Amino acid sequence: MAGAVAQGIAESMFCVATAQLYRPGCPVGIGCSFGIMDMAQALMSIGSPEMSLASIAQAEVAQSLSLPTWGLAGATDSKCLDAQAGAEATYHILAQGLSGLNLIHDVGYMDMSMVCAVEQLVTGNDIIGMVKRFLKGFSVIG
């Protein structure tokens, strides 16, 4: 995974450098998708924890360079709205939210990103609301 993150960052930085050569000072961000292959189905497993681990590592590098970045969360490998769908969406939204990613997308994707489902989108939106509230924390006035 460390090699994949290093390669993803290198490729992103090439794009940043190219953009700056073409138009100095233009706003840029870095990001890449870390596809974890389910060898049984030859599809990207969007529910695997490795996807968030790689996105979080990428976010740490981007933050050290003061660049915005993005990740993938709120999706599931499940084919229907069930406990697996909720667990995977919640884990990835919370993990990536805690990492400080600037943009998180793919909310609503199901069945290894083969379909976008309204019911998963609504569930993901509810989870995002809870995570945003959690990230605000609370203060004690004394």
N, C-alpha and C positions, 0 to 999 in steps of 0.2 A: 504493500500500500504506500509506503514512503516513496518508492520509485514512481508510482502513478501520480502522487501529489507533486513530486518534483517536476515530472514531465508536464503535468497540467499547468503548473505555475510558469514554467519556461515557455510553453506555447502561448499562454496569456500575456506574458511580458513581451514576447515578440510582437503581438498585436498592439500592445500599448506603445512600444517603440515606433512601430510603423505609423500609427495614428499621430504620434507626436511629430514625426518627421514630415508627415503630410500637412498637418495643421497644428503647429506648436500651441500648447495651452488648451487644446480641446479636452473636454471632460471625458474621462475613461474610467472603467472599472475592470476587474478581472473576475474570471469565473470559468469553470468547466464542470461538466457532468462526469461523475465517476460511476460508470456502469458496471455493476457486479453481475456477471453472467450466471444464470441458472443453467447449468450444463444439461439438465434433464429435458428442458424445454427450449433451450437456445434463445432465451429471452432475458432481458435485463430485470434483475430482481430489485424492485424499488422498495421492498420492505426490509431488506437486509440492513443490519446495523452498520456494516462497512460503508454504506453510502453516506451516512451522516458523519461517520468518523473522518472520512476523506474530505467532505465539505467543511467540517469544522477545522481541520488542519489547514485547508486552503484559506479559510477566513482568518486564521491567526497570522498567516503570512501577509495577506492583504492588509490587515490592520496595522502590521508593523511597517508597511509601505504607505500608509494613509490612503489606501484605495478602497472604494466600495467593492463589494462582492455579492454573489448570490448562491443560493442552494436550492435543492429539491426536497419538498416535504409535503405531508398531507395526503400522500398517495398510499396505495396498498397493493400487495400481490393477490389479495383475496378477490374472488369472482363475484362476491355479493356483500352487502352491508351486514357484517357480523362482528363478533368479538375480535377476530384477527384484523379486520379493517380498522376498527377503532383503536386497537392497541398499536398497530404500525403507524397510523396517522399521528396519534398522540405522541408516541416516542420521538418521531422525526421532527415534528413541529416544536416540541419542547426542547429537544437537544439542539436544534439549529437556532431556535430563538435565544437560548442561553449563550450560544457562541457569538452572537452579535452580527449575524449575517444581515446585510442591508435589504435584500430582497429574497423572499422564499416563494417559489412557485411550484406547480404541479398538483396543487390541491384539487382533489376530485378524481384523480386518475385511479383506475382499478385494473385488476387482471394484468399485472406487469406492464402497465402503461398502454394497454391495448384499447382501452375505452375510457372516456370521461363520463362519469355518472353523476347526475344531479344530486342523488341522495348522498353520495360521498362528498360532494362539494358542500352541501349544507352541513353535514357532520363536521367536515374540516373547518368550515367557517365558525362553528360553535367552539371547536377546540382552539382555534386561533384566538377567539375572544377570551377564553379561559387563560391561555398562555400569556396574552398581553396583560391581563389583570395580574397574573402571578409575577410577571417581570417588573411590574410597578412596585411591588412590595408594599410596605407600610412604614409609617414613622410614628415614633412615640414622642409626644411632647411632654416635657417634664419640668 
